[in-house]
Amino acid sequence: MVRALLAVFAAASAAVAQPAYEILIKGGHVIDPKNNFDAVADVAVAGGKIARVAKNIPPESARQTIDATGLYVTPGLIDIHAHMWNRPGADPPGRNLSVHPDDYSFRTGVTTMVEPGTAGWQDFADVRARVVNRARTRVLVMVNILRSGMGTGRENDPAEMDPEGAARIAKANPDVIVGFKTAHYEPADWHAVDNLVKAGNLADLPVMVDFGRVSGDKSIQKLLLEKLRPGDIYTHCYSGLRGELVDGKLNPVMVAARKRGIFFDLGHGGGSFFWNIAIPLAEQGFWPDSISTDMHHGSINAGMKDMLNVLSKMLLLGRPLPELIRMTTSNPAAQIRRPRLGNLDTGAEADVALLKLEQGQFGFIDSAGARSDGTRRLVCELTLRAGRVAWDLNGRAGAHWKSFDYGRRSRPR
């Protein structure tokens, strides 16, 4: 009996001594727009989840403490427009311009990316197998309204559009598919948009439109005020290619569309962000609802570069940092109907970014190669994905080599 009591006492003592949290991010400026939290505080992580956000959480309550003094601590960023799938055996290979998500996500604080219609429903199984299932980044998908997706030379063929097939694959994969997309449709008619919206209605999901260039009856006014539904997404809103800015003035159609519930996405890309469009629109108070990269081989090696470079451009335009975090966390989460993402709710998956705001002299290039100069630039110091360190620029989560236990090191992945 005594031994049994001693064993119970020992177990209880061990439980008391065990730290409550695995990781404690301490002393950073936490910005969590969904919860209207904007203050210096600590973030505790346990079991891959957010366990607590509060001031002065004791360091001894965690196995590991990461000093975030002088940094901004935010939910993991969400990029809802990033091309990540390449068609096997594409001819010519140059059509394969997508990049692997893990190569560009974590180093910029991004933990969730949405593949925006590079593939149609016929290739979704390959997208799931080779991108979604293999990436450490959380990858979600918008299915192209074309059966075969982008880069096949059939973008302008209405016979390739299959709203029923797209809706069917979406209903079968609700954990991954968050909407539908059309892009690069050139004819002056509404086949692409009408079939896209039909798929959205069939599956009860939002759609994203890359509208190309306006022509004839194919106008931005009719698209935004008649064709799209509240909750649908208009991407490339700072391109100026579709009449977003008219004679230097904000097209009132944009304001009217926002009032009826249309979302506007930045979608920087290789040809959709120009200073002579972005600056007047910003000065007149028109800002995107979400900021995305339109990541592909061309854009990452040109003016876009990465998510934090785009956010730094928006700082230059005058948008406060908390609003930029909103545009890359809770706003896009709402647009793709994933409210569990983009926040630091207790119990949410611990996707966290630690960002540093550098001061200096920096040049930022638009899609035409024109430069604008700024004095602030965002850099990602550390990223957690599901409670595990996925990026650590300066070894903030690492022990010094003199005290590091090399006998317990894990194999490189």
N, C-alpha and C positions, 0 to 999 in steps of 0.2 A: 504493500500500500504506500509506504514511504517513497519507495523507488518510483512508483507511478506518479506520485505528486511532484517529486523532484523533476521527472521528465517533462511533466506539463509546465512546471515553472520555468525550466530551461527553454522550452519551446516558446513560451510567452515572452521571455526575456529577449530571445533572438528576434522575435517578430517586432518587439519594441525598438530594438537596435537597428533594424533594417531601414534604410532611408525610404521615405515615401515616394520619392521621384527618381527617375533615372537621369534626367537632364534638367538643369536649372539655368535659364538664360537670364542673366542678372544685370540690372542697371541700365538697360536700353530704353529708348523712347519708343513706346509701343503705339502703333497706329493700327487700329482695327475698326475700319469704317462701319461695318455692319452693326457693331455694338457701340458706336459713338465713343470709342475709347481712344484718347490722344494724350498720353502722359508718360512720364518715366515710371516704369514698373518692371516686375519680373514675370517670366513665363516658365511654368513648370510642366514637364512632360513625363508621362508614365504610360507604359504599355503601348507606345506609339501614338498616344492621344494627348490632346491638351488637357492637363489636369487642373491647372489653376493659373489665373492672371491676377496678380495683386502686387502691392508694394511691400517691400521688405520681407520677402520669403526667406527664411533662414538657410544659409548655404549648407548647413549640416543635414538638411532634410533631403538632399539630393546626392547621388553617387558622383555626379560630375557637374561642375559649375562652369559655364561659359561667360566670360566677362564681355558684356555688350555696351559698356560705357562709351558714350559718344556715337553710338550707332542707332539706327532706326530698326525696330523689330516689327515686322509685318506678317500677315498671312502669306503663304506661298502665292506667288503671282500666277495669274491665269492668262494664257495667250490663246484667244479663240480663233486665230487665223494663222496657222503654221503648217506648211506642206512637209509631210513626213513619209510619204509612200512613193516608191518607185516601181513602175510596172516591170515585172521580169521579162527580159528579152526584148525590151522596147527597141524599135528600129525607126529612126536612128537613136543611139543611146543618149544623145544630147537632149532628148525630151525628158529624160529622167533628171530633174533638177531639185528633187526633194532632199532633205537632210535628216539624219537620225536625231530623234528628239533629245536623247541624253547628252549629245555633243554640245548642245546650245542652251539647254533649259537651266540646269542647276547653277551654272556659273553666273547666271543673271537673275537668280532668285525665283525663277519660274518652276513650278511643280506640276502644273496642269497645262496641256496643250490640246487644241482641237484641230484635227485634220479636216480642212475645209473643202471637201469635194474633189480631191485629186482622183479619187476612184468612184465609180458608180457601183450599183448594188451587185453587179456580176463579179466584181473583184473584192467585195467586202471581206470574204473569208480569208483572202490573202493579206489584206490590211490587218485583220485581227491577228492572224497567226504570226506575221513577220514584224509588225510594228507594235500593236497594242500589247500583245502578250510578252514581247521581248524587252520592252522598255521599262526602265525603273520610273521614268516620268509617267504620270497618269495621262493616258492618251484617250481622248474621246473623238468621235467622228461625226462629221456631216457628210451625207451621201450625195454625190452628184446626181442631178436629175437625168443625166445621160447614163445609159446602161454601162458604157465603157469608160466614162469619166473623161478627164482632161488629157490632152496631148496625143489624141488618136487621129486628129484630122477630121473628126466627125462632129465637132462642137456645134456646127450650124445646121445639122440634120434633125428636123423634128421627129423623124422616124426612130431616132435613137433615144428619144425621151420616153421614160417609162415610169410614170408616177405610181402605178399600182405595184410594180416590182420594188421600187424604192420604199414605199410604205410597208410592204410585206416584210422586207429585210429589217426595217426599223422596228417593227412590232416584235420580231423574233430576237432582237438584240437590244432591249431597252437599257441594259447596263452600260452600253458603249455609245449607241447612236443618239445624238442630241438634236438633229435637224437635217436639213437638206440645203443644197447649194447649186446655183447656176453661175457660170462665168464665161466671158469671152464670146457670147452669142452676138453675131454681127447683123443679121437681117433686121429690117425695120418693121418687125411685127412682134407679137407677144407670146409666141409659142413657148419659149423657154420659161418665162415668168408664170404663165398660166399653168403649165404642167408642174412647175415647182410648187406653186401654191396649192394645187390639187393634191400633191403628195403630202404637203403639210396638213391639209384638212383631213386626209385619210388616216394619218398617223397621229394627229393632234400634236404636231411639233412645229417649232419655228423654222423659218427659212432665212438664208443669207443670200443677198444678191450682189454680185459684181456686175454692174450694169453695162460695162463696155462704154461705147459712145452713143449719144442720143442721135436719132435720125427719124425724120418724118413724124409720124404719130407716136413713135417710141420716145416719149419725153419723161424727164424726171418728175414733172408734175403729175402725170397720169400714173406713173409707177408708185409714187409715195402717197398719193391721195386717193387712188382708186384700186390699184392692183394689190398692194401689200396689206397685210392685216396688222392690227396692234400686236406688238411682240415680235414682229419680223425685223430683220437686221439689214441695214444698208451699209455696205462696207466701202472703203476708199473714200470717205467723206471729205478729205482734204486734197483730193486729186485735182479738182477744177475741170475735169474732163467732161462733166455732164451738166454744167450750168449751176453748180453749187454757189458760185460767185458770179454775179452779172454786173458788168461795168463797175467793178470794185465794191459792189454792195452784196450783202448776204441775200441769197434768193429767199423770198418769204415762204416759198414752198417748203423749205427745210424746217422753218419754225412751225408751220401748220402741220407738217408730218409728225414732228415731235409731240405736238399736242394730242394727236390721235394715237400715239403710242408706238410709233416707229423708233427703233433704236439705231443710233449712228455709231459705226465702228471705224477706227482710224485706218487700219490695214495699210501700213506704210509701204511695204514691198519695194520693188525696184522702180516703179513708175507712178506712185500714187501719193507722194508727199512733196509739195513744192512751197518754198518760203513765200512766193508772191501770192499764193492762195491761203496758206496756213496763217500767215501774219494778219491779213485783213479779217479773216473769219474769226480769229482769236480776239482781235481788237474790237470786233462787233459783238463779242460775247457768245459765239457759237463754238461749243466744245464737244468732242465726241463723248458718247456714253461709255465706250470701251476703247482701250488702246491695245492694238494687236500689231504683230510684226509683218505678217504675210511673208514668213520666213521661207527662203529657198536659196539655192546656190548663188543666184544673181544678187539678191538683196543683202545677204550676209557679207558679201565682198564689195558692197557699194555704200550708198548713203545710209541704209537702214542699220546694218551691222548686228544689233541685238536689241532685246527689249529695253535694257537700261539706257542705251544710247537714244532710243526713241523717247523714253521718259525724260531724259535730260533735255531733249529738244522742247518738250512740253513745259519744262521748268523755264526754259529760255523764253517761251511764249507768254509766261506769266501765271501759269496754273499752280496753285499751292500744292506742296507735296502730299498732304492728306487727301486731296481730291484726286491726285494721280494714282494713289494707292487704291482709292475707291474704284477708279476706272479700270484697275487691273486685278481686283479681288471680288468684292461683293457685287459690283455691277455686272461683269461678265458672268458670274455665277448665276445671277438672276436671269440673264438673257438666255442661257442654255438650260435653265430650270434645274440647277444643281445647288440648292440653297445650303447644303452641308459643306460646300467648298467656299474658299475665299474668306474665311473668318477664323477667329481664335476662340470659338465657343468651347466651353468645357465639354469634353467628350468628342470633339471634332478630331479628325486625323491630324497629327502634328506635322503639317506642312508649314514651315516657317522660313522667312528670309531675314537676314541681318544685312542692312544696307548702310553704306557710308556715303555721306554727301561731301565730296571733295570741292575745295575752293581753288581756283586758279584761272588760267587762260586757256580756253578750249574752243576748237572749231568744229562745227556740226554741218554736215553736207546733206543737201536734199537729193531728190531723185534725179535732178538734172545736173548735179555736180556743183551747184552754187553753195557757198559757205555763209553761215551766220555765226557770229562769235558770242560765246557765253562765258560765265565765270563759275558755273556750278556743274558738277558731273556726278552721277550716281554710280557706285561700284558695289558689287555684292561681295561681302566678306565671308558669309557662311549661309548654307541652305540645309534645312532638315526636310527630308521626305519621309513621312510616316514615322517620325521620331528618330530617324537615323541620319547621321551626317552624310550629305550627298555632295557637298562642295565646301571647302575650307581654304580660303585664299591665303591666309596667314597663320594657319595652324592654331587657331583659337581653341579648338577642341582637342588638340594634341598635347600629350605630356612631353616635356623636354627629354631629349635623347638620353641624357645622363641618368634620368630616373625612370625611363621607359622600360617596361618588362618585355624584352624581345622574345623571351621564351613563350609568350602567349600571343604573339602577333598572328594575325590571320593571313591566309594566302591572298595575293592580289587577285582581284576579280577581272 
